[in-house]
Amino acid sequence: MILKGNINLMNYRHSYHAGNFADVCKHSLLLVLLNKFLEKPAPFCYIETHSGSGLYDLKSIESEKTLEYQQGISKLLNQNLKLPFLEQYVQLIKNYNKNELRFYLGSPLFAAQMLREQDELILNELHPETFAQLKNLLKQDRRIHLHQRDGYEALKALLPPKLKRGLVFIDPAYEMQQKEFSLALEHLLVGLQRWSQATFVLWYPIKHRQMLKSFYQKIKQSNVKKALAIELWILPPDNELSLNGSGLLVINPPWQFDQQATAVLKVLQPLLSQSPQSGFNLIWLKEEH
């Protein structure tokens, strides 16, 4: 059941954008990371700061207004993707749909389907209605701990968890535009001080590439040892008024994750492209030698 109503604490509603190209890129790469953690038998903890509702109705009023999913997940459904990670991603979505695409999964639900009995999920969501939806969706799962709290505050309060291995996923709404880059990175670095062996992932939008220069510079000047930026843009990244691409900043990426991410983007970029100037790149902002 998906609850309906109004969220008064924020303007952003991901239901307008669920399943778009940025979600496809973000969630397929997240599955690559989760699979890397699943390669070892030792349990691990998945922590998310801005969890959202977990499941989105693509026939909702919000989604029908934008139809962004038609330029995103819909592009993959009938393709022979020939890549296990992407085939797994599409299959997890099909598990929640019957004859047609109706629902798109949020990252908490992708993670919940992937993790084992010995693993743990800690999900944070501040906004009351969205948290109610998330709780209604996942409350029966004993592996999952749900917190209605500010996601950035959670990085101070909940780290480190009991399990030594882990992945922290930070996915804010970027309502504050450029300020959110600094705020998110600041809290990521605080979390990293508390749980230095974990992998931290920060999603970010790409509008105009010039906006990313100071973000890159702050990462290079930080005490982070390994930092990888993975980016896909479907439109020329030179228009501050539109979402032209998206990226993932991955701190402490697992071994060979960069190679697997490249394989994923080589498939996604031509499928999702809306311009001859679309493209992708992987940038090692910090790398141990």
N, C-alpha and C positions, 0 to 999 in steps of 0.2 A: 504494500500500500504506500502510495506517495501522498504525503500531506500537502495541502494547498493553503495559501494565505499570503500575507505581505510581510517582508522583512523591513523593519523600519530603521535598522541600524546601519544599513549599507545600501548603496545604489546598485552595486554590481550583482547580477544574477547570472550564474554560469549556465543556466538553462537556455539562455539566448545563444550560447556558443558551443554547447556540448557536441562533441563529435567532429569539431572542425579540424582543419589541417594541423593546428597547434596541438590539439588533443591527440591526434594520431601519432605525431612525432614524439610527444612527451610520454605517452603511455606505452608505445612500442619500445622505446629506449628504457623505460622503467622496468619492463618485463625482462629485458636483457640483463639489467642489474640484479633483479631478483633471482634469475636463473643462475647467475654467477654465485650468489650466496647459497643457493640450493645445491651447488656442487659438493659442498662439504656437509658431513652428517651433523656437525655441531649446531645447536639451535641458534637462532639470531632474532633480533628485535627490529621490527619495522615501525618507525615513528613518523607521523605526519602532522604538520603544524596547522594547515588550513584544509581540512578534509572535505568540506562541502557535504552534499547530501548523499553521495555514494551511487546514485542511480538517477538518470535523467530521461524524461519522456520526450521523445523527438516529435510527438504529435501535440505537445503542449502549445498554448498560445504563444509563449515566448519563443520557442524553437521554430514554430511555423512563421513567425515574423521575419526571421533572418535566413532560415534554411541553410545555415552554414555547414551543417553535416553533409549536405549534398556535394560540397567541394572538399569533404574530408573523408570520413569513414565510408561513405557510399562508394567512393572511388576504388576501395580495396575489396569489396565484398565478392565480386565475381571475377577476381583476378587469380591467375595461377602465380602466386607470389614466389614460390621456389626458395623460400627462406624460412627455416623452422620457427624463428622468433616471430615473424610476421604472421605465419600461419596459426601459431598459438594465440596471438593477439586477436585475430579475427574469430577464431573458434570460441574464445572466452566470451566474446560479444554475442555470437550466435547462440551460446548456451542460455542467454536471457531473452532470446527472440524466437518466435515460431516461424511463420511463413514469410514475414516481412520485417524490415528493420524498424523497430518501435522504441527500443530502449538503448541508451548508451551508458556504459559503466564509468563511474568515477574511479580515481586511483585507489581509494580504500577497498572497493569491491574487487578490483583486479588483484590487489595484494591478498585479500582474504581468500580468493580462489587459488592462489599460488602457494601460500605458506602451509607448512606441515603442522601436525599436532604439537610438536615440541617447540614450535616458534611462537612468537608473541607479537601482537599489534597494539600500538598505543596511538589513538586517533583523537585529535583536538579540533574542535569547531566552536567558535564563540557565539554565533548568531542563533537565537532561540529556535526559529522555525527550521532552519537548516539542520541544526543539531537534532531536533525532534525527528526529522526524516532519517538522518543517519542512524540514530538509536533504534528507530522502528525497523530499519533494514538489517542491523547487525547485532541486536541486543542478545540474541540466543547463542552467539558464538563465544565460547568460554575463553578462546585465545585472545579476545579483543577487549581492551580497556578503553572506554570512552570518557572524554573529558570535555565539558563545556567551559572552555577557557581560551584566553588569547594565545594564539599559536606561538608568538615570539616569547611570551612569558613562560610558556611550557618548556622552551629550550633551557631556561634557567632552573625551573622547578623539577623537571623530570629526568634530567641527565646527570650522571649516567644511569641507565636502567640496570637491572640485575644481570641480564645476559651480556656477555662481553662483546659479541659480534653484533653489528647492526648497521642499519641504513636509515638516515633521516631525510625526509622529503619535505622541502619548503616550497609552497606553491601559492603565494599571496595573489591578491586580485589586482595589484598595481593601480589602485584608485588614486594614489598620490603621484602617479607617473614617475618622474625621475627621482623623487625623494625616496620612493620605495626601494630602488636599487641599493641605496646607501643603508637604509634601515634593515633590509633583509640581510645584506652582507654583514653588517655589524652584529646582528644576532646570530648569524651562522658562525661567525668567528668566536663568539661567546660560547656557543654550544660545543664547538670544536675543542675549546680549552677544557671543557668538562668531560668530553668523550673523544679523546684524540685518535683512537684507533678506528672509529666509525667512518663510514662513507657518508658524506653530506651531499645532497643534490638540491640545487636551487633553480627553479624554472624562471625564465624572464622573457618578456616580449621584445621583438625587434621592430622598431618603426623606422628610425633614421640611424644609420650606423654610427654617426658622430656622437650620438647619445651614449654609446657604449665605451668610449675611450676612457673616461674617468673611472668607470666600473672596472675595466681591465687593469688600469693602473693601480687601483686600490688593492686588487688581488695580488698583483706582482710585488707590491710593497709590504704585504702581510707576511706573517710567519708560516703560512701554509707551505707544505713541502711539495705537494702534487696537486695541480689544479688544471682541469681540462674543460674547455668550453666547446660545446657541440651545437652547431647552429644550422637551421634550415630556413631558407626564405623562398616564398613562392611568387613574390612580387619584388620589383626593385626596392631595396631597403633605403629609400631616400625621401619618404613621405611621412612626416610626423603625425599625420592625421589618420593613418590606417595601420592595421596590424599586418605587416609585410612578412614577418617571420617570427621564429621563436628559438630560444636556446635553453640548454641545460648546462649549468656550471656544476661540475662533479669534482668534489674534493676527496682525495684518496680513492681514486677509481680502482676497481679490481684489475688484476693482470689480464691483459689482452682485451679489455673492454673497449678500448679505442678502435681496435680492428673490427670487432663485432658491430659497433655503432656505425662505422663506415659502411659496412655491408648493408645495414638497414637503410641508411640514408641514400645509398646508391639506387635502391629500389623505390623508396618513397618519393624522391625528388621529381623524377619524370611523371609519376602518377598524380602528384598533387600540384604540379606547376601550373601557374596561371600567367606566366610571362616567359619570353625567351631569356630574360635576365634572372630567372630563378637559379638557385644553387645551394650549396651547403659547404661547411668547412668544420674542421676540428683544430682547435688552437690550444697547444700546451702553454698555459700562462705561467705555470711553475712546474718544473720537472727535476726530480733528483738525478744526479749524475754519479 
